[in-house]
Amino acid sequence: MIEFAPDEPRWRQVAAVLRQRIADGTYPPGTRVPSVLQLQQEFGIAGATGQKVHRALREEGLIYTEPGLGSFVAKSK
C-alpha cells in the first residue's frame, strides 16, 4: 500500500500510480489493468474510489473497458 498525501484526493494518487505503470511499461498496451476489487485490495481504497480511478483513465484514453472481460491499456496514439 502507498502512503497517501493528505492534501490530494486518493483517487488522483492511485490514478497517478497506474499512469506511471502504463508509461513505464509495467502495463503494456492490451494488458489488463487491475480491477476495482484489486485496486481496493492493493491500495486500501473504497470501491467507489476505484471506479473513479478507472473512469478518469478511460476519459484520458489510457484504458478501455470490455464489459464482462475487464479494463485494458489502450494502444498509444
VMD Tcl script that draws the C-alpha trace (Angstrom):
set ca {
  {0.00 0.00 0.00}
  {1.17 3.53 -0.71}
  {1.23 6.29 1.83}
  {-1.36 8.81 0.73}
  {-0.70 12.55 0.77}
  {-3.41 14.20 2.87}
  {-3.88 17.20 0.57}
  {-4.77 15.33 -2.65}
  {-7.76 13.05 -3.33}
  {-6.87 9.38 -3.10}
  {-8.35 8.57 -6.50}
  {-5.93 11.02 -8.11}
  {-2.98 9.47 -6.30}
  {-3.96 5.93 -7.33}
  {-4.61 7.09 -10.90}
  {-1.10 8.62 -10.92}
  {0.38 5.26 -9.89}
  {-1.47 3.47 -12.70}
  {-0.49 6.19 -15.20}
  {3.14 5.67 -14.23}
  {2.83 1.90 -14.58}
  {1.37 2.38 -18.06}
  {4.10 4.88 -19.02}
  {6.97 2.72 -17.78}
  {5.67 -0.42 -19.50}
  {4.63 -2.32 -16.39}
  {1.22 -2.47 -18.09}
  {1.90 -2.53 -21.86}
  {-0.86 -1.89 -24.43}
  {-3.50 -4.61 -24.41}
  {-2.65 -5.71 -20.88}
  {-5.43 -5.94 -18.32}
  {-5.19 -3.33 -15.58}
  {-6.17 -4.14 -12.00}
  {-9.91 -4.42 -11.43}
  {-11.70 -2.18 -8.96}
  {-11.55 -5.03 -6.42}
  {-7.82 -5.43 -6.98}
  {-7.33 -1.67 -6.52}
  {-9.27 -1.88 -3.26}
  {-7.01 -4.67 -2.04}
  {-3.73 -3.13 -3.19}
  {-4.35 0.44 -2.11}
  {-6.90 0.05 0.68}
  {-9.44 2.27 -1.07}
  {-13.23 2.09 -1.37}
  {-14.91 0.57 -4.41}
  {-16.30 3.96 -5.47}
  {-12.76 5.36 -5.37}
  {-11.52 2.55 -7.61}
  {-14.37 3.20 -10.04}
  {-13.38 6.86 -10.15}
  {-9.78 5.86 -10.98}
  {-10.98 3.70 -13.88}
  {-13.34 6.43 -15.11}
  {-10.57 9.04 -15.09}
  {-8.15 6.80 -17.00}
  {-10.86 5.94 -19.55}
  {-11.63 9.64 -20.06}
  {-7.91 10.25 -20.65}
  {-7.89 7.49 -23.27}
  {-5.33 5.43 -21.35}
  {-7.59 2.43 -20.77}
  {-10.74 0.94 -22.27}
  {-13.24 -1.45 -20.75}
  {-14.70 -4.56 -22.35}
  {-17.90 -5.50 -20.49}
  {-17.51 -8.87 -18.83}
  {-13.77 -9.02 -19.57}
  {-12.16 -6.13 -17.69}
  {-10.20 -2.96 -18.40}
  {-7.15 -2.89 -20.63}
  {-4.38 -0.48 -21.56}
  {-5.21 1.34 -24.79}
  {-2.75 1.43 -27.66}
  {-0.64 4.60 -27.77}
  {-1.90 7.32 -30.04}
}
mol new
graphics top color blue
foreach p $ca { graphics top sphere $p radius 0.5 }
foreach p [lrange $ca 0 end-1] q [lrange $ca 1 end] { graphics top cylinder $p $q radius 0.2 }
display resetview
